[in-house]
């Protein structure tokens, strides 16, 4: 994403958005981690911290905003609505604060629950 300011241009890599988003989401209560669905066996896998960006999709919109889609695994017994709202709020706040880019929407996809 390229931002124009009065002092020049700033280019922000998509990796910056995915890393910030993944870190913000995994710090929320009830989130076990980021998830990715395997193309070979169709199963959902918990991602390690260094590869959690695979569970995040960032789309740059024409109006200089970003749209974010997260795939997560949550702890068993948590209120999915409350956890999802918390993630949406936290991700929006952190991404906008760190990058200065407006977040248009945050979609949370709960792919699995972990017992224990």
C-alpha positions in Angstrom: 0.0 0.0 0.0 1.3 3.4 -0.9 0.3 6.5 1.2 1.0 10.0 0.0 1.7 12.7 2.6 2.8 16.3 2.3 6.4 15.2 2.9 6.5 12.3 0.5 5.3 8.8 0.0 5.2 5.8 2.3 5.0 2.2 1.1 3.8 -0.4 3.5 4.3 -4.1 2.7 1.3 -6.5 2.9 3.5 -8.5 5.3 3.4 -5.6 7.8 -0.4 -5.8 7.9 -0.5 -9.6 8.3 2.1 -9.6 11.0 0.4 -6.8 13.0 -3.0 -8.4 12.5 -1.9 -11.9 13.6 -0.2 -10.6 16.7 -3.2 -8.5 17.7 -5.6 -11.3 17.2 -3.6 -14.0 19.1 -3.3 -11.6 22.1 -7.1 -11.6 22.5 -8.7 -13.8 25.2 -9.9 -17.2 24.0 -7.8 -17.3 20.9 -5.6 -20.4 20.7 -3.9 -19.2 17.5 -4.2 -18.6 13.8 -5.4 -21.3 11.5 -4.9 -22.5 7.9 -6.9 -25.2 6.1 -4.6 -27.7 4.3 -5.2 -28.0 0.6 -4.1 -31.7 0.7 -6.3 -33.1 3.5 -8.8 -30.3 4.1 -7.9 -30.3 7.9 -7.5 -27.1 9.9 -4.0 -26.7 11.3 -2.8 -24.4 14.2 0.0 -22.1 12.9 3.2 -21.5 14.8 4.0 -17.9 15.7 6.4 -17.4 12.8 3.9 -18.5 10.2 0.7 -17.1 11.6 0.5 -14.6 8.7 -0.9 -17.5 6.6 -4.1 -17.2 8.7 -4.6 -13.6 7.6 -5.8 -12.2 4.3 -5.5 -8.5 3.7 -7.2 -6.8 0.8 -6.3 -3.2 -0.2 -9.4 -1.2 -1.3 -9.6 1.6 -3.8 -10.6 4.1 -1.1 -7.1 3.7 0.6 -8.6 1.4 3.3 -7.8 -2.3 4.1 -10.2 -5.2 4.6 -8.9 -8.0 6.8 -10.0 -11.6 7.1 -8.8 -13.8 10.0 -8.9 -17.5 10.4 -8.6 -18.5 14.0 -8.7 -21.4 16.4 -10.4 -20.7 19.8 -10.4 -22.4 23.2 -13.4 -24.6 24.0 -16.2 -23.0 26.0 -15.6 -19.4 25.1 -18.4 -17.2 23.8 -17.7 -17.0 20.1 -19.6 -13.7 19.6 -17.8 -12.0 22.4 -14.4 -13.3 21.3 -15.0 -12.3 17.7 -16.2 -8.8 18.6 -13.1 -8.4 20.8 -10.8 -9.5 18.0 -12.5 -7.1 15.5 -12.1 -4.2 17.8 -8.6 -4.9 18.8 -7.3 -5.6 15.3 -9.0 -2.5 13.9 -7.5 -0.3 16.7 -4.0 -1.8 16.5 -3.7 -1.7 12.7 -5.0 1.9 12.5 -2.8 3.0 15.3 0.4 1.5 14.0 0.0 2.0 10.2 -2.3 5.0 10.1 -4.4 3.2 7.5 -8.2 3.1 8.0 -9.6 -0.5 8.4 -12.8 -0.8 6.4 -13.8 -4.2 7.9 -12.5 -7.2 9.9 -14.0 -10.6 9.2 -13.3 -13.3 11.8 -13.6 -17.0 10.7 -13.6 -19.5 13.5 -12.2 -22.6 11.9 -11.9 -24.9 15.0 -12.1 -25.2 18.8 -9.4 -26.7 21.0 -10.4 -28.6 24.1 -8.2 -28.2 27.1 
